[in-house]
C-alpha cells in the first residue's frame, strides 16, 4: 500500500519456516458460506473450502525467497519484481489461464542532496526528506523567505490558503493533511511560491512525500518533522525567516510490468476483476505489503482453475469471466493500475462488472477493514460507484457468518481501486492495516496491542515472512475465495 502522498533471511532458513508452517499450521479452518438454494453459491462454497492461508503461504515463501536473492526487495523496475512477476505468470500459465504481461515505463528517483538550512545568527539544519520526483534546486540551493500557508481542515490544498501576493518568490511552508502532495505543490506554485516545505502532522520523522512521475514535480519540494514545522511557523509569525533549500535528485527511466490472467470460461461482457499490487518498496521485501494480497489472489486463481475455469465451452460454475491482475508500481503512485485502466476502451470499461482489491491482508497487529462502499461511516471520501455498497455487504455478510469482527475503511485513494472508482466501476475489498495506530477498542475487538501500528514493519526491512498474522491472512484468503466464487457464478446482487 502506497504511503499517503508515499532483516534478510537465508533461503535454507526460509525453507525450514515454510515446512514448519505446513507441518504445524496455526491457521483457522475455513468455514463454508451457507446458501438457501442447493446450487446457488456452490462455486463460492467450494473455493472457500479449497483455498486458504495454508496454501497461499507457499507463495509468500516464494516472494521472500525472491527478495532474499535480489537485494532484499521486490520493488518495481528491479530484478526482484521481475522475478516475482515471472513466478506469477508462469504458475498461472501452467494452470491454463490466458496470461499476459503489460509493460510500461516508470522512473526511479535517486536523491543526492536533501538539506534545509535555517539562516540567521545561529544557522541550523532540520532533518529533511526530498519528495520523490521533486524538481531539483539550482546548484548551491534555493534561498528565500518562508511564507506560511493557512492551516485549516485542508491545509495548503486550495488557492485561498495562500494569501494573495505574499508567496511570490518565497518558499511555502505547508502542513501535511487532507489533499495530495501534488495538489499542495500546484496550489503553492500558482500562488508564486518557488519551493515547498511540508511539515508532518504527527510523529517525529520528516514527511516522506512524493509525486507519481518527474513531470509532476514543478517546484522543489521536501518534508520536515512536525516539531521543526511548528518551530518555523512560530518564528515566521514574528518576523521574516530565510531558509536555503538544497535538493539534488536524479530521475532514471525504467520499464516494469503488470501480470494479467483471465479465465477462458465466462462472459466477456461481465468481467469480474480482482487485483493486488505485486511490488514492494525498495526498503524491504514487502511480504505483507503486498505479498499477502498477491499470494491470496494467486492461490484462489489456482483453485478456480481446478474448478474448470479454463475449460473451453460453457461452464455453469463460471458464468462470468474472471480477470486477475498483479499490478506493478503501486508504491510509486498506483502507476500499474492507472496504466491498465487508461488503455481500456469505453466498452472495455463497461464490460468490467466490478473490481475487488486486496492490499495488506496479513498485518501482524491487525484490524479487519472492509472498504466502505456505501459511506455508512461518513468519514473521508464518499460512497463508491453504484454497486460498491453491495460488494461491502457481501464481504460483511461473509465475515459475520464466520464470526469475524470487522469495520469500515474509507476509499482514501491509497490503493489500486482508485483508477477503477474514478471510472465509475464499483469496487470493494479488504485490508488489515498499515501504519495507522490500533485503538484500545480495536485491541479488545481483534486482540493485539493498542497504541502500536497495525503493521510496525510497514515499508521497512522488517516486512518479512516472520512478521505476519497467519490467522487474519487465512480469513482474508477466504474472503477472496467467497467473493470471486460468488461473482464468477452470478452478478445478481449487483443488478447485472
N, C-alpha and C positions, 0 to 999 in steps of 0.2 A: 504494500500500500504506500502510495507516494506521500511524502510529508506535505503538510499544509503549505503550500507555496503558490518544499521538498527537502573459542580457541581451537585452532585447527587440530584435527584428529587424524591418526593414521588409518589407512584403509583396513589393515587387519583388525584394529580396534573397532571400527565401524561394523565390519562383518560380524564380529562377536556380539555386538549390541543388537544387530538385526536378528541374529539367530536366537538370542535370548528372548527378544520380544515375541518371536513366533512360538518359542517353546513354553514361555510363561506369560501369556498376554495379560495386560491389565485393562483391556478394553471392555466396554459394556456390550452385552449381546444385543443384536438388532431386534427390534420389535416390529412385526408386520403391521401395516396400516389396515384398518377394517374397511369393508365395503359392503353396502347393502345388497347389491346385485352380485351374483356369483361370478360374473365375468368382468364387471366394471372394476377398474383398478387392479386387474390381475398383474399387469406388467410392473406397476409400481410396487406391489407386494413382493413379486419375485426379485426385483432389483434390490430392494431393501434387505431381503433375506440373504442375497448372494454377495452384495458389495458391503464393505465395511472398512473400518480403520486398520484392521489387521492386514488385509490385502493391500491397502493403499500405502502402508508403511514401507513396503519394499521399494516403492517409487521414491519415497522420501530418502531412503538409504542410498538409492542411486544418485539422487541430486547431491547429497552430501559427498559421496564418493567423487562425483564430477568436480565439485567445488574444491575438494582437497587436492585434486590432481591439476587444478588450474588457478593457482594463486589465491585460493580461499574465497572465491566469489563466482557468481554466475551472471554478472552484470551485462546488460545489452551491449553488443559490439565486441565482446570478449570471447576467447575460446571456451570459457566455462558456459556461457549462454549458448554458443553454437553446439556444444556437445549435449546440452540439455534438450535443445530443440530437436537434434538428431535422434536422441533416445525416444522422445515422444512420437516423432514422425515414424520411425522405424517400427516401434511397438504397435502403433495403430495400423500401419500398412500390413503387417503380418496378420492383424485381426480382420482384415478385409475392408477397411474403410477407404473411401476416396480421400486421400490425404494430399495436401499441397503446402508448399512454403509460399509466403508472401513477403518479398524483400522490400525494404525501404531504407532511406538514408536517415542517419541521426548524426548528432555532433557530440563530441566529448570535450569537456572543459578541463583545462589544466591551469590551475592558479599558481602564478609565480610570486606575486606580491599581493598582500591584503593587509593594509595598515591605515589606521585613522590616528592622526596626531592632533590633540587639542593644543592650540598655540597660546602663547602668553608667557608670563614671567616664569611659570613652572609648567613647561610642556609635559603632557602625559599621553600615553598610547592605550586607549581602551582596546580590549580584545575585539577583533574584527573578523567577520567572515564574508568574503566576497560572494555575491549571488552567482549562482550557476548561469553562465551565458551573459554575464554583465558586459557592458561596454567598458573597455579599459580607460583609465585616466591618461592624460598626457604624461610623457616621461617626467619624473620628478614629482608627480602628483597634481591634484587639483585643490587650490587654496581658495576658500570663500567663507563668508559668514554663514552661520546657521539661520534657518528660518523655520519656525515651528508650525507644523500642520495642526489643525484643530483636532482635539481628542474628544470624540463622541462615540456613539454606538457603532459608527462606521468610520473609524479614524483614517483620514487621508485618502478616502475612496472616491470622493466626488469633488467637483470644482469648487464648491462653496467651503471646502475645508482649507482652501488656500486663499488667504486674503488678497484681494486684487492689488497687483503692483508691488507686493512685498517679497516675492520669491524670485524675481528676475535676477539672474546671475548668482544665486545663492544655493546652498545645499539644504535640501528639505530634510527635517528630522520628523519622522513619522512613526507612530505606534503601530505595532502589529495588531491585526484583527479584522474580522468580517470579510473583506474582499481579498482578491488575489494580489500577489505582488506586482503582476503586470498592470493591474488596474491602478494601484497606488503610484507606480512609476509613471504611467501615462498621465495621470492627473497632475502629478508634480511637474512633469516636463511641460505640460500645457500651460501651467502657471508661470513658466520661465525658469524653473529650477535647473541647475546644471549637474546635479547629483542628488542621490537619495540615500539616507541612512535610516534604516528601520530598526527600532529597538523592540525587544521582546515584551510580551505581555505577562510572562511568568518565568519562573526558573532562574537559573544562574548562568546560562550559556547564551552566546550570541545567537541571533536569528540566523538560521541557515536556509535562506530562501533561494529562489531561482526562477528561471523562465524556461519555456519549452524549447526554444531554439535561440541561436545568436541574433536572429532577426528581431526578437522581442526586446533585446537589450538596447534601449535607445539613449539612456544616460547612465553613467557609472552608479552602481547600486551595491550596498553592503548592509550587513546586520551587526548589531551590537547587543549587549545584555540589557535587561530591564533596569538594573541599578545604574549603569552608565547612561542609559537614555534618560532616566529621571533626573540624574545629576546635571546633564547637559540642558535639559528642559528648564530646570530651576535657575541655572546660570544664565541662560539666554533670555529668561523672563526679566532679568535685572539689567541686562545690557548686552552689547554685541559680543558674540563668541565666534572666533575664527577657528576653522579646522582645515587640516590638509588630508584629503582622501587620496590614497595611493593604491590603485588597483591595476594589476597586470595579469591578464588571463588569455591563454591561447585556446582556440576552438578547432578541434580536429574532426573532420568528416569521416564517418564510418557507415557500414551497412549492417543491418540486423534483419531479423525475420520473425514473422508470426507463423504459427503452425495451425492450419485449418483442416479439420476432418469432419466428414458428414456421412450419415448412413446412406446406403444405396436404396433402402426401402423408405416409403413415406412420401406424402405430398410435398412437392417443392414450392407450393404457394402458401404453405402453412408451416414455416420453419421454426423449430424450437432451437434457439441459440443459447449456448451455455459457455461462459468464458472465465478464465483466470489469467493473471499475468505470470509469466514464467521467469522473468528477470529478477535478479536481486540488486541491491545497491553494491557499489564497489567495496564497501567496508566489511562485508560478510557474506556467508553462503546463502542466506535467505531461505532457511528451511521452513520457518513459519510464514515468513513474508517473501515469496508466496509459494514455496514448495508445497505447503499444505493444501491450498486450493488446487494447485496444478496436479498433485498426486491424487486428490479426491476425484477430480474430473476424469483423470486417466483410468482409474480403477472402475468407475461407473461406466465409462465408454467400453471397456473391455467386457464387462458383464452384460452390457446391452448387446454387444456383438454375439455373445453366447446365446442370446435370445432370438437370434435370426435377423438382426437389424440389417445385415449386409447381404441377405439373400435377395436375388433378383425376383421381381414379380410382386404380387400383392402379399402384404404381411399384415394380418389382422391385429397383431400386437403393436406394430409401429405404423400407425396411420399417418403420422406427420414426420417429415424428415427432421432429424436432429443434427445440428451442426455444433461441434465442439471447437473452441478456439483457445489457444495458448498465446497470449499477447506478449510482445516484447516492448521494452522501453516505457513501461508504465511508470517506473520510478523517475523517468525524465519528464513526465507530464502527460501520461495517457497516450503516448505517441502511437503505439501499435494499434489500439482500438480506434483512435481517431483516424488513422490512415485507412483502416479497413472500412469504416463507415463512410468516409469521404469518397471512396472509389465505387460505392454502390450506386446503381441507377435508382430512380424513384420507384420503379417497380420492384426491384430487389429489396428495397427498404420496406415496402408494403408487404412483401412476402414473408418478412420476419414477424412471427406472431408475438414473440416476447423475447426478452433477454434475461438470463439468470447469471448473477455474478458471485463468485466465491473467492474472497481475498482475506487471508489470515484466518484460518479456522482451527488452529491448534495452539492458541496463545497460552503460555504457562500459568498465568494468573487470570483466567478467562471470565468474561461475561458472555451470555448468549444474546447476540444482537440480530435482529431481523430488520431489513430495510423498511422504513415506514412509508409504504406506498400510498396510504390514504391521508397522511399528515395528521393522524389522530393525536400525535404527541404535541402538535402545534409548536414545534421548535425549528429554527433554521429555515431551510427551503420548504416549499410547498409540497403538495402531493405529486406523485409521479404521473405519467400519462395514463389515460384510461386503460384499465386492466391491471395496473400496479397494485391497487387495493386488493384485488382478488388473489394475486400472487402472494402478497403478505398473508392473507387469510389462509391460504393453502399451507404455507410453511408453519404459521402459528398453530393451525389445527393439528398438524402432524406432531409438532413438539408437545402440544397439550396431551395428545394420546399417549405419548411416550413418558409423560410426567416430567417433562423438562421445562424449568422456568425460562422465561425469555423476556426481552423488552425491545422497544423500537430503536432504530438508528436512522438518523437523518440522511437523506440523499445530499451529502455535502460536497460532492464532486471530487472526492479523493480517490476514486477507483473507476474501473473501466465501464461501469454502467453509464457514465457521463455522456459520451457521444451518442448512445442509443436513446437516452431520455431526451437529449436535445433534438432528436429527430422524431419524437413522438412515439417511440417504441416502448411499450410497458416493460417495466423491469422490477427485479427483486433479487433476494439472496440473503446471505448471512455473513457475519464475521464475528470474531471473538475478542476484538480489542487490540489497539496498537499502543501508543504512548500515553493515552489517557489514564487517569488515576481511578482505581477502584474505590467506590464509596463503602462506608460501613454497611449500608443497606444491601449493596450488591454482595458484599462478603457473606452476609447472612444467607442470602438467596443462593449463591453459587459456590460458597466456600472460597478459599484463597485468602489473600492478605489485603485488608483495607489500607489505603494510603500508598500502595505501591502501584506501578503501572500494570496494565493488563499484560504487556509484554516488556519486561525490563531490558530485553535484548534487541528491541526494535531498531532496525537499521544499524546493527552493530555486529562485531565479530562473534558475539555470543549467540546469535540466532542459528543454532546448530540442532542436530538431531537429538542432542541431550536435553535441550530446553523446550520441551513441548508438553502439553496436556493431552495424552492419548485418549482419554475418555471423551473430552469435548470434540476431539478430532473424529472419533467414531460416530458421535451423534451427528456431526455435520456432514460426514460422508453419507449417512443415512438420509439426511435432508436432500442432498443432491440426487440420490437414487430415487427417492419418492417423487421429487418434482420432475425429474427427467422422465420417469416412467409414466407419471400422470399425464403430462402434456404430450408425450410421444403418442399416447393412446387416444387422447381426446383434449380438445380445446374448448369444450362445452362451457366450463366455468368462466371463460373469457368472452363468451358470446361469439365464438368463431367456428 
